[in-house]
């Protein structure tokens, strides 16, 4: 597992993020807009997280080694009740599922092991907690170590998933993602028609695009939640972003 993270640590983070998310959506006006998710209300955000958990947890519950044909989203649900049911299911499945259990995963660059889902679920709840708290102007500062793990997931796993399922990239070039508060740095290489290649940066390496900042800023910046300092090739920048 990457960076010394374990399923227990991701589960602990999930528990904390889920609690904050539930508190935020529980106090918000369901019809209020969520500025970081254009077109969404708090009802949409609540239903999204419930549905995300419902579909993701099926791979932990079943251990399916192939992509499942999942049922349609439920109709006429009470959003908070639906969310609570999925949070309860996650609280049961995440700590009881070994990280090395076989399970289909969503990215060609990730192993088909359950810990990939533990990681994705923890980070999705963190991102949606950020969306909810930002809309309420009650943001809680996160942890730099978890942000580093989120950046690593974004670059090594989610970019590959994006370009494996969407239109293949046409951009050619390299991007350096350099953190300023911790020593981690990555180089992402884009080439037409293939998923990006990601590795640790070499000292003094030159690239077409340079992205720098503290771990928290870079993490949320890659998702378009915060402005992110970057210089160099704008086409590579657009290819690097996840939003």
PEWOUR-V470723 format. One record per run of one state. SS is the DSSP state (2 for helix, 1 for strand, 0 for the rest). FROM is the first residue (numbers start at 0). TO is the last residue. If there is no record, write none. Layout:
# PEWOUR-V470723
ss: [SS SS]
from: [FROM FROM]
to: [TO TO]
This chain:
# PEWOUR-V470723
ss: [0 2 0 2 0 1 0 1 2 0 2 0 1 0 1 0 2 0 2 0 1 0 1 0 1 0 1 0 2 0 1 0 2 0]
from: [0 1 4 6 27 32 33 40 41 62 78 96 101 102 112 113 114 136 143 165 172 179 184 190 196 200 208 213 214 222 229 232 233 240]
to: [0 3 5 26 31 32 39 40 61 77 95 100 101 111 112 113 135 142 164 171 178 183 189 195 199 207 212 213 221 228 231 232 239 242]
